[in-house]
């Protein structure tokens, strides 16, 4: 895992799950969506670079995954 993805994961995972629990109403769905978003980040960020707003990217990607 790239250092940037790992840093964002540590800083944002709990917040991301909390936000998506409110969106989806289900903690299991929220956790899965956040995990899928970070799996995409692991694949894309090393090639494409870290987005200007990793938190915003994660939120959009997580909502799309759910």
Backbone bond lengths (Angstrom), bond angles and torsions (degrees), N, CA, C in turn:
res aa  C-N    CA-C-N  psi(-1)  N-CA   C-N-CA  omega(-1)  CA-C   N-CA-C  phi
1 X - - - 1.464 - - 1.525 106.96 -
2 X 1.322 116.24 135.54 1.455 119.01 179.49 1.526 110.12 -66.60
3 X 1.319 115.85 153.65 1.461 120.07 -178.89 1.524 111.76 -60.28
4 X 1.337 117.15 -39.16 1.463 120.17 -178.43 1.530 110.80 -66.45
5 X 1.305 117.52 -42.60 1.465 120.39 178.69 1.523 109.26 -64.17
6 X 1.318 116.62 -43.18 1.459 120.48 179.89 1.531 111.25 -61.61
7 X 1.322 117.28 -42.55 1.461 121.46 178.49 1.529 111.18 -62.68
8 X 1.321 116.50 -47.68 1.467 120.44 179.98 1.524 109.70 -64.10
9 X 1.327 117.40 -40.01 1.463 120.91 178.20 1.527 110.54 -58.18
10 X 1.335 116.51 -49.95 1.476 120.22 -178.74 1.521 111.55 -61.60
11 X 1.331 116.31 -40.05 1.458 120.15 -175.84 1.530 113.17 -79.23
12 X 1.314 117.84 -29.73 1.460 120.80 -168.09 1.521 116.50 -114.16
13 X 1.327 118.76 -13.18 1.461 119.82 -172.88 1.531 112.40 -55.78
14 X 1.310 116.72 -52.47 1.473 120.15 -177.72 1.515 112.30 -61.24
15 X 1.315 116.39 -43.64 1.469 120.94 179.41 1.532 110.04 -63.79
16 X 1.325 116.11 -42.26 1.464 120.22 -178.88 1.526 110.90 -62.99
17 X 1.325 116.14 -44.27 1.465 119.37 178.98 1.525 109.92 -62.63
18 X 1.318 117.60 -43.15 1.473 121.21 179.46 1.518 111.97 -58.80
19 X 1.316 115.64 -46.35 1.472 120.11 179.84 1.521 110.10 -61.65
20 X 1.324 116.44 -46.11 1.467 118.97 -175.57 1.530 112.90 -74.34
21 X 1.329 118.17 -25.13 1.469 119.14 172.35 1.521 108.83 -61.60
22 X 1.333 116.39 -41.14 1.469 119.29 178.01 1.525 111.24 -66.89
23 X 1.321 117.04 -34.37 1.469 120.50 179.83 1.521 111.00 -72.27
24 X 1.346 116.52 -48.89 1.466 121.03 -173.13 1.522 113.87 -94.87
25 X 1.336 117.25 -21.33 1.453 120.25 -178.97 1.516 114.16 74.07
26 X 1.330 117.17 17.83 1.463 121.12 -176.52 1.526 108.20 -148.97
27 X 1.329 116.86 119.03 1.465 119.59 -177.04 1.520 112.24 -65.92
28 X 1.324 118.00 -36.01 1.466 119.97 179.76 1.527 111.26 -63.82
29 X 1.309 116.37 -43.54 1.467 120.88 178.42 1.528 109.52 -64.59
30 X 1.329 116.84 -41.99 1.467 121.28 -179.67 1.526 110.91 -62.59
31 X 1.324 117.23 -47.10 1.465 120.25 179.80 1.522 111.31 -62.56
32 X 1.310 116.74 -42.29 1.466 120.23 179.17 1.527 111.01 -63.42
33 X 1.328 117.12 -41.77 1.458 120.94 179.84 1.528 111.12 -63.93
34 X 1.311 117.20 -41.61 1.471 120.38 179.12 1.529 109.67 -66.84
35 X 1.311 117.44 -42.22 1.460 120.10 178.34 1.526 111.13 -62.36
36 X 1.315 117.38 -40.67 1.465 120.50 177.10 1.524 110.88 -64.42
37 X 1.329 117.17 -39.81 1.471 120.91 178.82 1.532 110.06 -61.91
38 X 1.320 117.03 -43.66 1.460 119.15 179.60 1.524 111.58 -70.84
39 X 1.315 118.89 -31.39 1.466 120.60 174.92 1.526 110.31 -62.53
40 X 1.315 116.65 -39.17 1.468 121.08 175.90 1.527 109.53 -64.78
41 X 1.333 117.01 -43.08 1.466 120.84 179.43 1.524 111.13 -60.05
42 X 1.321 117.16 -42.50 1.466 120.88 179.13 1.520 110.24 -58.93
43 X 1.305 116.47 -37.09 1.462 121.39 -178.51 1.529 112.39 -78.58
44 X 1.341 117.28 -42.00 1.460 120.34 -171.13 1.529 115.56 -91.78
45 X 1.313 117.92 -39.82 1.463 119.86 -172.32 1.526 113.84 -61.20
46 X 1.339 119.24 -39.32 1.472 117.31 177.96 1.532 112.30 -62.48
47 X 1.315 117.58 -32.03 1.472 121.57 -179.39 1.524 112.31 -84.41
48 X 1.331 116.52 -42.51 1.458 121.67 -171.90 1.520 113.65 -101.93
49 X 1.310 117.02 -8.81 1.453 121.32 -176.60 1.524 111.02 87.76
50 X 1.312 114.61 159.40 1.454 120.74 179.24 1.517 109.44 -72.43
51 X 1.320 118.41 133.69 1.465 120.15 179.37 1.531 110.79 -65.04
52 X 1.337 116.78 157.70 1.466 120.03 -179.81 1.529 112.88 -57.70
53 X 1.323 117.13 -33.18 1.463 120.88 179.01 1.524 108.89 -127.85
54 X 1.345 117.30 86.96 1.468 119.14 -179.66 1.528 112.87 -57.38
55 X 1.330 117.75 -35.85 1.466 120.43 179.52 1.531 110.16 -63.54
56 X 1.307 117.40 -45.33 1.462 121.03 178.70 1.517 111.70 -64.95
57 X 1.331 116.40 -40.48 1.463 120.67 179.13 1.518 109.48 -62.21
58 X 1.338 115.94 -46.13 1.452 120.79 -179.37 1.520 111.70 -60.81
59 X 1.326 116.45 -40.63 1.460 119.97 -179.43 1.516 111.54 -65.14
60 X 1.325 116.21 -45.50 1.473 119.83 178.75 1.512 111.16 -63.91
61 X 1.321 116.69 -45.10 1.453 120.89 -178.61 1.531 110.60 -66.23
62 X 1.311 117.43 -40.58 1.465 121.48 179.57 1.506 111.77 -64.53
63 X 1.325 116.71 -40.98 1.475 120.25 178.91 1.520 109.96 -66.20
64 X 1.312 117.02 -36.98 1.465 120.88 179.25 1.519 111.04 -68.66
65 X 1.331 116.02 -34.59 1.464 120.66 -177.41 1.520 111.83 -71.68
66 X 1.321 116.71 -30.15 1.458 119.95 -176.48 1.483 109.84 -76.25
